[in-house]
Amino acid sequence: EGGRLRLRIDDDLVAADVSWPLDEIPGLSGRYFAGTFKIRLAIDDGASTVAIEEGVSATGRRLSRSLRRRLGLRLEAALHRRFEAELRSIESLDVRQGRIWIRWISP
């Protein structure tokens, strides 16, 4: 699996600094993506949405929509693995005005 992920809030988006192996993408085996994504992240009624609004490599190259979509699916899976228990207890999550707003499920 491997890779690194660091998240921070940037206005209404989550900025994710990533370094990931691209072995699962045909033609890119043995290579890594290093760069930053701007992500729209939300949870509503327990269903999460991760949409990469922008992706820029460490060398400043913008990512294609197709590669953003594939990496976005991988990012969503990584977030689910890392925060699985926490996600089950969140009713809604929204990123607005530089803050994360969370509504927890009532016991």
GIDA-V366494 format. One record per helix or strand of 3 or more residues. SS is the DSSP state (h for helix, s for strand). FROM is the first residue (numbers start at 0). TO is the last residue. If there is no record, write none. Layout:
BEGIN
<<SS | FROM | TO> <SS | FROM | TO>>
END
This chain:
BEGIN
<<s | 3 | 9> <s | 12 | 20> <s | 31 | 43> <s | 46 | 56> <h | 64 | 81> <h | 83 | 87> <s | 89 | 95> <s | 98 | 103>>
END
